[in-house]
Amino acid sequence: MPGKTTYRRNNLWSGILAGLFICLFLLTLTAYSQPPANHRQSDSLKRMLPETSGREKVDLLTEISRTLWFTSLEESMEYASMALNLAQELNYPEGKADALNRMGNVHYFLRNNDDVLRHYNSALNIADSLRDFRRMGVYLNNIGLLYRELSS
């Protein structure tokens, strides 16, 4: 009778593995049939743009730039550049620093290390002049991550 037990055990495992495979297949299919969450998020943020102005618009543009990192680096850079230009017009140094940081992030993903460092350092200098320690910490962390990656 050991043959029947082995057969039943193997048959049970075959059924479990087949069920697992089907579940993974359906999850994968579902995940790829929907737009990425960041894409949906950036679309909803873009719809808010006409209703915003001033500093709020700068902050919204930098947030849209962040949501586009994994879907369109080119578009992410465009929104960060728009934020930088508007922040300069409004004399909004915090917004300028955040926009420069976002631009540095895009260059980081593109592996343009000189541009990354230039943008991160510009953002850091602004935060330092404002004595904004939270922003300084974020920008220093980004610089540290870049150097860690470069050293490995």
C-alpha positions in Angstrom: 0.0 0.0 0.0 2.9 2.5 0.2 2.4 3.1 -3.5 -1.1 4.5 -3.1 0.0 6.9 -0.3 2.9 8.2 -2.4 0.5 8.6 -5.3 -2.0 10.6 -3.2 0.7 12.8 -1.7 2.2 13.6 -5.1 -1.3 14.2 -6.5 -2.0 16.6 -3.6 1.2 18.5 -4.2 0.5 18.7 -7.9 -2.9 20.2 -7.2 -1.5 22.7 -4.7 1.2 23.8 -7.1 -1.2 24.1 -10.0 -3.5 26.3 -7.8 -0.6 28.4 -6.7 0.5 28.9 -10.3 -3.0 29.9 -11.3 -3.2 32.4 -8.5 0.2 33.9 -9.3 -0.8 34.1 -13.0 -4.1 35.9 -12.2 -2.3 38.4 -9.8 0.3 39.2 -12.5 -2.4 39.6 -15.1 -4.4 41.9 -12.8 -1.3 44.0 -11.9 -0.4 44.6 -15.5 -3.9 45.3 -16.8 -4.2 48.4 -14.6 -2.3 51.6 -14.9 0.4 52.0 -12.2 -0.7 53.6 -9.0 1.8 56.5 -9.5 0.4 57.1 -12.9 -3.1 57.4 -11.5 -1.8 59.6 -8.7 0.0 62.0 -11.1 -3.1 62.2 -13.3 -5.3 63.2 -10.3 -2.7 65.8 -9.2 -2.4 67.2 -12.7 -6.2 67.8 -12.7 -5.6 70.0 -9.6 -3.1 72.3 -11.4 -5.6 74.8 -12.9 -7.1 75.3 -9.4 -3.8 76.2 -7.7 -1.5 79.1 -7.8 1.5 80.6 -6.0 3.5 78.5 -3.6 0.8 75.8 -3.5 1.3 75.3 -7.3 5.1 75.0 -6.8 4.6 72.3 -4.2 2.0 70.5 -6.5 4.4 70.6 -9.4 7.2 69.0 -7.3 4.8 66.4 -6.1 3.7 65.5 -9.6 7.4 65.3 -10.6 7.9 62.7 -7.8 5.0 60.6 -8.9 6.4 60.4 -12.4 9.8 58.9 -11.5 8.9 55.4 -12.4 6.7 56.1 -15.4 8.4 59.0 -17.3 11.7 60.6 -16.2 11.4 63.1 -19.0 8.0 64.3 -17.9 9.2 64.3 -14.2 12.0 66.6 -15.2 9.6 68.9 -17.0 7.4 69.3 -13.9 10.4 69.8 -11.7 11.7 72.5 -14.1 8.2 74.2 -14.1 8.3 74.2 -10.3 11.8 75.7 -10.2 10.9 78.5 -12.6 7.7 79.3 -10.7 9.5 79.2 -7.4 12.1 81.7 -8.7 9.4 84.0 -10.0 7.7 83.9 -6.6 10.9 84.2 -4.6 10.0 80.9 -2.8 13.3 79.4 -1.7 11.9 76.3 -0.1 10.1 75.5 -3.4 13.2 76.2 -5.3 15.2 73.8 -3.1 12.6 71.1 -3.4 12.5 71.5 -7.2 16.3 71.3 -7.5 16.2 68.1 -5.3 13.5 66.6 -7.6 15.7 67.4 -10.6 18.6 65.8 -8.9 16.5 62.7 -8.3 15.7 62.4 -12.0 19.4 62.7 -12.9 20.1 60.1 -10.2 17.7 57.6 -12.0 19.4 58.6 -15.4 22.8 58.0 -13.8 24.0 61.6 -14.6 26.1 61.7 -11.5 27.6 65.2 -12.1 24.2 66.7 -12.6 22.8 64.8 -9.6 25.5 66.3 -7.3 25.1 69.8 -8.8 21.3 69.8 -8.1 21.6 68.2 -4.7 24.3 70.7 -3.6 22.3 73.7 -4.9 19.3 72.5 -2.9 21.4 71.9 0.2 22.9 75.5 -0.1 19.4 77.0 -0.2 18.3 74.9 2.8 21.4 75.8 4.7 20.8 79.6 4.1 17.3 79.1 5.4 18.6 77.0 8.4 16.0 74.4 7.4 17.4 71.4 9.1 14.8 69.0 7.8 15.5 69.8 4.2 19.2 69.8 4.9 18.9 66.3 6.3 16.9 65.1 3.2 19.4 66.6 0.8 22.5 65.3 2.7 20.9 61.9 2.8 20.5 62.0 -1.0 24.1 63.0 -1.4 25.2 60.3 0.9 23.2 57.7 -1.1 24.9 58.9 -4.3 28.4 58.6 -2.8 27.6 55.2 -1.3 26.5 54.0 -4.8 29.5 55.5 -6.4 31.9 53.7 -4.0 30.5 50.3 -4.6 
